[in-house]
């Protein structure tokens, strides 16, 4: 056990404003000394302090995160999935990840049928074509921002294609709203709206588009996600329009935010570790999958998710009481020394990096779009190093968040093509 304590005030905005190395040291200390620790109520932009819950348990070990994730009968998602409490009307935005069985089982079953192997194979060509096109637009310029020019527009284009948006103006509406849906604490949005208005306006915009498209696809089926969703069923049940709209909002945030930030972090990590980049480029096809898994382990896009105890439960000698909030810190579980040797080392040849918890700790809420995200990141890396092989990055900027490992900007330069 480490004898030197460090600041572990995870509930404060100040903690998340610290340099990354200090935050990682805090989680390391918690894993070694207090892996199931109690913390005061989280500071919140969404709820007044007297309406927030008394506090939360921080779960920092890989095995404990897995144990809770795979026990939905005791640990519920229905009371909230974020560290910060949300008003009920805001929580409803996040579709079936905000539900427990049996409703979650039914909706996930319907959606899973739309993510069939046949449909996933169709997406391979889409991902490759869109990645190639976005990078081809950047390549002649010689400089730019890998967030603004790649990490944001590429997932947006894929998502628009995925759901059958053909109009450029509608695609722009969808992309803008998707980037906003989990960005309630970012300054650019808070200049004109309250945090709840940020969430609400984004969800309203996405829902309106989803309902228009769903109605159209019932009459005129296409080869896209909305068609698959309106046609999909599980145990004889189909999704209602309201459920489709909510899932549309959830998928928008997942594809655009989490995948976009992973693309940004991928280039930061590869360019900051030139030995690993050289290994990747030496045998790209055989090493790219391992590289993406290590990127996800080293810097998972989702920092945490929450559960709420439905009954008393003992974990690591601590008594979690019914009604307590339990926060699963994925960024900590993915650095657990009991699972990963030398976990602070970035190593794309690591043999067990698929055990990371970037997509959760398993169980019924494991990320349904995990494979889509992996494939999109692989194609982005492939095209940048194919079309812009001498790319060099500058200093990234990050937005403060206890939920996303987000990259706000990533200046870069390369030899122009054409």
C-alpha positions as CSV (number, residue, x, y, z in Angstrom):
1,X,0.0,0.0,0.0
2,X,1.1,3.5,-0.8
3,X,2.1,5.5,2.4
4,X,1.8,8.9,0.8
5,X,-1.9,10.1,0.4
6,X,-2.9,12.2,-2.6
7,X,-5.9,14.4,-3.2
8,X,-8.8,12.1,-4.2
9,X,-11.6,14.7,-4.2
10,X,-13.3,13.2,-7.2
11,X,-16.5,15.0,-6.4
12,X,-15.1,18.5,-7.2
13,X,-14.7,20.3,-10.5
14,X,-11.2,21.3,-9.3
15,X,-10.1,17.6,-9.3
16,X,-11.1,17.3,-13.0
17,X,-9.3,20.5,-13.8
18,X,-5.9,19.1,-12.7
19,X,-3.3,17.7,-15.1
20,X,-4.1,14.2,-16.3
21,X,-1.0,12.8,-14.4
22,X,-2.4,14.0,-11.1
23,X,-5.8,12.5,-11.7
24,X,-4.2,9.2,-12.7
25,X,-2.1,9.2,-9.5
26,X,-5.2,9.7,-7.4
27,X,-6.9,6.7,-9.0
28,X,-3.8,4.7,-8.5
29,X,-3.7,5.6,-4.8
30,X,-7.4,4.6,-4.5
31,X,-6.8,1.2,-6.2
32,X,-4.0,0.5,-3.8
33,X,-5.5,1.9,-0.6
34,X,-9.2,2.4,-0.8
35,X,-10.7,0.7,-3.8
36,X,-14.3,1.1,-2.7
37,X,-14.3,4.6,-1.2
38,X,-17.1,7.0,-0.1
39,X,-17.2,10.6,-1.4
40,X,-19.3,13.7,-0.8
41,X,-22.0,14.8,-3.3
42,X,-20.6,15.7,-6.7
43,X,-20.5,19.4,-7.6
44,X,-23.1,19.8,-10.3
45,X,-24.2,22.3,-13.0
46,X,-27.5,20.4,-13.4
47,X,-29.0,20.1,-9.9
48,X,-28.9,22.3,-6.8
49,X,-26.9,20.8,-3.9
50,X,-30.0,20.1,-1.7
51,X,-31.5,18.0,-4.5
52,X,-28.4,16.0,-5.1
53,X,-27.9,12.6,-3.4
54,X,-25.8,12.4,-0.1
55,X,-22.7,11.1,-1.9
56,X,-21.3,8.2,-3.9
57,X,-19.1,5.1,-3.8
58,X,-16.1,5.2,-6.1
59,X,-15.3,1.8,-7.6
60,X,-11.8,1.8,-9.0
61,X,-10.7,-1.9,-9.3
62,X,-11.3,-3.9,-12.6
63,X,-12.8,-6.9,-10.8
64,X,-15.2,-4.8,-8.7
65,X,-16.4,-2.9,-11.7
66,X,-17.0,-6.2,-13.5
67,X,-18.8,-7.6,-10.5
68,X,-21.2,-4.7,-10.2
69,X,-21.8,-4.4,-14.0
70,X,-22.8,-8.1,-14.2
71,X,-25.2,-7.9,-11.3
72,X,-28.1,-5.8,-12.6
73,X,-30.6,-7.3,-10.1
74,X,-28.7,-5.4,-7.3
75,X,-27.2,-2.5,-9.2
76,X,-29.7,-0.5,-11.2
77,X,-29.3,1.9,-14.2
78,X,-32.8,3.3,-13.9
79,X,-32.0,5.9,-11.3
80,X,-29.2,7.5,-13.3
81,X,-26.1,6.7,-15.3
82,X,-24.0,9.8,-14.6
83,X,-22.1,11.0,-11.5
84,X,-24.2,14.1,-11.5
85,X,-27.9,13.6,-10.8
86,X,-30.2,14.6,-13.7
87,X,-33.8,15.8,-13.5
88,X,-36.1,12.9,-14.7
89,X,-37.0,14.7,-17.9
90,X,-33.3,14.9,-18.8
91,X,-32.6,11.3,-17.9
92,X,-35.3,10.2,-20.3
93,X,-33.1,11.4,-23.2
94,X,-30.7,8.5,-22.9
95,X,-32.9,5.6,-24.2
96,X,-32.6,2.1,-22.9
97,X,-29.3,2.5,-21.1
98,X,-31.4,4.3,-18.5
99,X,-33.6,1.2,-18.0
100,X,-33.5,-2.1,-16.2
101,X,-35.0,-5.4,-17.2
102,X,-37.5,-6.3,-18.5
103,X,-37.9,-3.1,-20.5
104,X,-34.1,-2.9,-21.2
105,X,-34.1,-6.5,-22.3
106,X,-36.9,-6.0,-24.8
107,X,-35.5,-2.8,-26.3
108,X,-31.9,-4.1,-26.5
109,X,-33.2,-7.2,-28.2
110,X,-34.9,-5.2,-30.9
111,X,-31.8,-3.0,-31.4
112,X,-29.5,-6.0,-31.4
113,X,-31.3,-7.5,-34.4
114,X,-30.6,-4.2,-36.3
115,X,-26.9,-4.7,-35.5
116,X,-26.9,-8.1,-37.2
117,X,-23.6,-9.5,-38.7
118,X,-25.1,-8.9,-42.2
119,X,-25.8,-5.2,-41.5
120,X,-22.4,-4.8,-39.8
121,X,-20.6,-6.1,-42.9
122,X,-22.4,-3.5,-45.0
123,X,-21.0,-0.8,-42.8
124,X,-17.4,-1.8,-43.5
125,X,-17.5,-0.2,-47.0
126,X,-19.3,2.9,-45.6
127,X,-16.6,3.5,-43.0
128,X,-13.7,3.1,-45.4
129,X,-15.3,5.4,-48.0
130,X,-16.2,8.1,-45.6
131,X,-12.8,8.0,-43.8
132,X,-11.0,8.2,-47.2
133,X,-13.1,11.1,-48.4
134,X,-12.8,13.2,-45.2
135,X,-9.0,12.8,-45.1
136,X,-8.8,13.5,-48.9
137,X,-10.4,16.9,-48.2
138,X,-7.8,17.7,-45.6
139,X,-4.7,16.4,-47.4
140,X,-4.2,19.3,-49.9
141,X,-4.3,21.9,-47.1
142,X,-1.1,21.0,-45.3
143,X,-2.3,22.1,-41.9
144,X,-5.5,22.0,-39.9
145,X,-7.1,20.7,-36.7
146,X,-7.5,16.9,-36.4
147,X,-10.5,17.5,-34.2
148,X,-12.4,20.0,-36.3
149,X,-11.4,18.6,-39.6
150,X,-11.5,14.8,-38.9
151,X,-12.7,13.7,-35.4
152,X,-15.9,15.7,-35.6
153,X,-17.0,15.5,-39.2
154,X,-16.1,11.8,-39.9
155,X,-18.4,10.3,-37.2
156,X,-21.0,12.8,-38.2
157,X,-20.9,11.7,-41.8
158,X,-20.9,8.0,-41.0
159,X,-23.8,8.5,-38.6
160,X,-25.9,10.5,-41.1
161,X,-25.3,7.8,-43.7
162,X,-26.0,5.1,-41.1
163,X,-29.4,6.5,-40.4
164,X,-30.3,7.4,-43.9
165,X,-29.9,11.2,-43.9
166,X,-29.3,12.3,-47.5
167,X,-29.8,16.1,-47.2
168,X,-26.7,18.1,-46.3
169,X,-28.6,20.6,-44.2
170,X,-30.3,17.9,-42.2
171,X,-26.9,16.1,-41.8
172,X,-25.5,19.4,-40.4
173,X,-28.4,19.7,-37.9
174,X,-27.9,16.1,-36.7
175,X,-24.2,16.4,-36.3
176,X,-24.4,19.7,-34.4
177,X,-27.1,18.4,-32.1
178,X,-25.2,15.1,-31.6
179,X,-22.1,16.9,-30.4
180,X,-24.2,18.9,-27.9
181,X,-26.2,16.1,-26.3
182,X,-23.6,15.2,-23.6
183,X,-21.7,18.5,-23.6
184,X,-23.8,20.4,-21.0
185,X,-20.7,21.7,-19.2
186,X,-18.8,23.0,-22.2
187,X,-18.3,26.8,-22.3
188,X,-19.3,27.2,-26.0
189,X,-22.8,26.0,-25.2
190,X,-23.2,27.6,-21.7
191,X,-22.7,31.0,-23.2
192,X,-26.3,31.0,-24.4
193,X,-28.1,28.2,-22.5
194,X,-28.3,26.6,-19.1
195,X,-27.0,23.0,-18.9
196,X,-30.5,21.6,-19.0
197,X,-31.4,23.7,-22.0
198,X,-28.2,22.3,-23.7
199,X,-29.4,18.7,-23.2
200,X,-33.1,19.5,-24.0
201,X,-32.5,21.4,-27.2
202,X,-30.2,18.8,-28.6
203,X,-32.6,15.9,-27.7
204,X,-35.5,17.8,-29.2
205,X,-33.7,18.4,-32.5
206,X,-32.6,14.8,-32.8
207,X,-36.0,13.5,-31.9
208,X,-37.7,15.6,-34.5
209,X,-35.3,14.3,-37.3
210,X,-35.7,10.7,-36.1
211,X,-39.5,10.9,-36.2
212,X,-39.5,12.4,-39.7
213,X,-37.0,9.7,-41.0
214,X,-38.8,6.8,-39.3
215,X,-42.1,7.7,-40.9
216,X,-40.4,8.0,-44.2
217,X,-38.6,4.7,-43.9
218,X,-41.8,2.8,-43.0
219,X,-43.2,3.9,-46.4
220,X,-39.9,3.9,-48.4
221,X,-37.5,1.4,-46.9
222,X,-33.8,2.0,-47.5
223,X,-30.5,0.2,-46.6
224,X,-29.8,2.2,-43.4
225,X,-30.1,2.0,-39.6
226,X,-33.5,3.7,-39.4
227,X,-35.0,1.2,-41.8
228,X,-33.5,-1.7,-39.8
229,X,-34.9,-0.2,-36.6
230,X,-38.5,0.3,-37.8
231,X,-38.4,-3.3,-39.3
232,X,-36.7,-5.0,-36.3
233,X,-38.6,-6.9,-33.7
234,X,-37.9,-9.0,-30.6
235,X,-40.4,-11.5,-29.3
236,X,-43.0,-10.0,-31.6
237,X,-42.5,-6.4,-30.3
238,X,-41.4,-3.4,-32.4
239,X,-40.0,-0.1,-31.2
240,X,-42.5,2.8,-30.8
241,X,-41.8,6.1,-32.4
242,X,-40.8,7.6,-29.0
243,X,-38.4,4.7,-28.4
244,X,-36.9,5.2,-31.8
245,X,-36.4,8.9,-31.2
246,X,-34.7,8.2,-27.9
247,X,-32.4,5.6,-29.3
248,X,-31.6,7.9,-32.2
249,X,-30.4,10.5,-29.6
250,X,-28.4,7.9,-27.7
251,X,-26.7,6.6,-30.8
252,X,-26.0,10.2,-32.0
253,X,-24.1,11.0,-28.8
254,X,-22.3,7.6,-28.8
255,X,-21.1,7.7,-32.4
256,X,-20.2,11.4,-32.5
257,X,-18.8,12.1,-29.0
258,X,-17.1,8.9,-27.9
259,X,-15.8,7.9,-31.3
260,X,-14.7,11.4,-32.2
261,X,-12.8,11.8,-28.9
262,X,-11.2,8.4,-29.4
263,X,-9.9,9.5,-32.9
264,X,-8.4,12.6,-31.4
265,X,-6.7,10.7,-28.5
266,X,-5.5,8.0,-31.0
267,X,-3.3,10.5,-32.8
268,X,-2.1,12.1,-29.6
269,X,-1.0,8.8,-28.2
270,X,0.6,7.5,-31.4
271,X,2.5,10.7,-32.1
272,X,3.6,11.1,-28.5
273,X,4.9,7.4,-28.6
274,X,6.9,7.3,-31.9
275,X,8.2,3.8,-31.1
276,X,4.7,2.5,-31.0
277,X,3.7,4.4,-34.2
278,X,6.7,2.9,-36.0
279,X,5.6,-0.6,-34.8
280,X,2.1,0.0,-36.2
281,X,3.3,1.3,-39.5
282,X,5.8,-1.5,-39.9
283,X,2.9,-4.1,-40.1
284,X,-0.3,-2.0,-40.1
285,X,-2.8,-4.7,-41.0
286,X,-1.6,-7.1,-38.3
287,X,-1.2,-4.5,-35.6
288,X,-4.0,-2.0,-36.1
289,X,-6.5,-4.0,-34.0
290,X,-4.1,-4.3,-31.1
291,X,-3.3,-0.6,-31.4
292,X,-7.0,0.5,-31.2
293,X,-7.5,-1.7,-28.2
294,X,-4.5,-0.2,-26.4
295,X,-5.8,3.3,-27.3
296,X,-9.1,2.4,-25.7
297,X,-7.5,0.9,-22.7
298,X,-5.0,3.7,-22.1
299,X,-7.5,6.5,-22.7
300,X,-11.1,5.2,-22.6
301,X,-13.6,7.6,-24.1
302,X,-16.1,7.2,-21.3
303,X,-14.6,7.9,-17.9
304,X,-17.4,6.5,-15.8
305,X,-21.0,5.2,-15.6
306,X,-23.2,5.0,-12.5
307,X,-25.4,2.4,-10.9
308,X,-27.7,2.6,-7.8
309,X,-27.9,-0.1,-5.2
310,X,-31.4,-1.8,-5.0
311,X,-30.4,-3.6,-1.8
312,X,-27.6,-3.7,0.7
313,X,-24.4,-5.2,-0.6
314,X,-20.9,-5.9,0.7
315,X,-17.9,-5.2,-1.5
316,X,-14.2,-5.2,-0.4
317,X,-15.3,-5.0,3.2
318,X,-17.5,-2.0,2.7
319,X,-21.3,-2.0,3.2
320,X,-23.1,-0.4,0.2
321,X,-26.6,0.4,1.4
322,X,-29.8,0.4,-0.6
323,X,-30.2,3.6,-2.5
324,X,-26.5,4.4,-2.6
325,X,-24.9,5.7,-5.8
326,X,-22.1,3.6,-7.1
327,X,-19.7,5.1,-9.7
328,X,-17.8,2.7,-12.0
329,X,-14.5,4.4,-13.0
330,X,-13.6,2.8,-16.3
331,X,-10.5,4.9,-16.7
332,X,-9.2,3.3,-13.4
333,X,-10.3,-0.3,-14.1
334,X,-8.4,-0.1,-17.4
335,X,-5.2,0.8,-15.5
336,X,-5.6,-1.9,-12.8
337,X,-2.2,-3.3,-11.9
338,X,-3.8,-6.7,-11.1
339,X,-4.9,-7.0,-14.7
340,X,-2.4,-5.1,-16.8
341,X,1.4,-5.3,-16.3
342,X,3.0,-1.9,-16.2
343,X,-0.4,-0.3,-16.9
344,X,0.9,3.3,-17.4
345,X,3.0,2.1,-20.4
346,X,1.4,2.6,-23.8
347,X,2.1,-0.7,-25.7
348,X,0.2,-1.7,-28.8
349,X,1.6,-5.2,-28.7
350,X,0.1,-5.8,-25.2
351,X,-1.4,-9.3,-25.3
352,X,-4.4,-8.7,-22.9
353,X,-5.4,-5.2,-23.8
354,X,-8.9,-6.4,-24.9
355,X,-9.7,-6.8,-21.2
356,X,-10.0,-3.0,-20.9
357,X,-13.3,-1.5,-19.7
358,X,-13.7,1.3,-22.3
359,X,-17.1,-0.2,-23.2
360,X,-18.1,-1.1,-19.7
361,X,-17.5,-4.0,-17.3
362,X,-19.7,-6.5,-19.2
363,X,-23.3,-7.5,-18.3
364,X,-26.5,-6.4,-20.0
365,X,-25.4,-2.8,-20.5
366,X,-22.2,-3.6,-22.4
367,X,-21.9,-1.1,-25.3
368,X,-23.9,-2.3,-28.2
369,X,-22.0,-0.1,-30.7
370,X,-18.5,-1.2,-29.6
371,X,-17.5,-2.8,-32.9
372,X,-18.8,0.1,-34.9
373,X,-16.6,2.4,-32.9
374,X,-13.5,0.2,-33.2
375,X,-13.9,0.0,-37.0
376,X,-14.3,3.7,-37.4
377,X,-11.2,4.5,-35.4
378,X,-9.2,1.9,-37.4
379,X,-10.2,3.5,-40.7
380,X,-9.4,7.1,-39.5
381,X,-5.9,6.0,-38.5
382,X,-5.4,4.1,-41.7
383,X,-6.4,7.0,-43.9
384,X,-4.4,9.7,-42.1
385,X,-1.2,7.7,-42.2
386,X,-1.8,6.7,-45.8
387,X,-2.7,10.1,-47.2
388,X,-0.7,12.3,-44.7
389,X,2.2,10.1,-43.7
390,X,4.4,12.9,-42.3
391,X,1.7,14.4,-40.1
392,X,2.9,16.2,-37.0
393,X,0.7,17.4,-34.1
394,X,0.9,20.4,-31.9
395,X,-0.4,20.8,-28.3
396,X,-3.9,19.5,-27.8
397,X,-6.5,21.3,-25.7
398,X,-9.0,19.4,-23.6
399,X,-12.4,20.3,-22.2
400,X,-12.8,19.6,-18.4
401,X,-15.1,16.6,-17.9
402,X,-15.6,13.8,-15.4
403,X,-17.5,11.8,-18.1
404,X,-15.6,12.1,-21.4
405,X,-11.9,11.9,-22.2
406,X,-12.5,14.7,-24.6
407,X,-10.2,16.6,-27.0
408,X,-11.3,20.1,-28.0
409,X,-8.6,20.8,-30.5
410,X,-5.5,19.2,-32.0
411,X,-3.5,21.3,-34.4
412,X,-1.5,19.4,-37.0
413,X,0.6,20.0,-40.1
414,X,1.8,17.8,-43.0
415,X,3.1,18.0,-46.5
416,X,0.2,19.1,-48.8
417,X,-0.8,16.7,-51.5
418,X,-2.0,17.4,-55.0
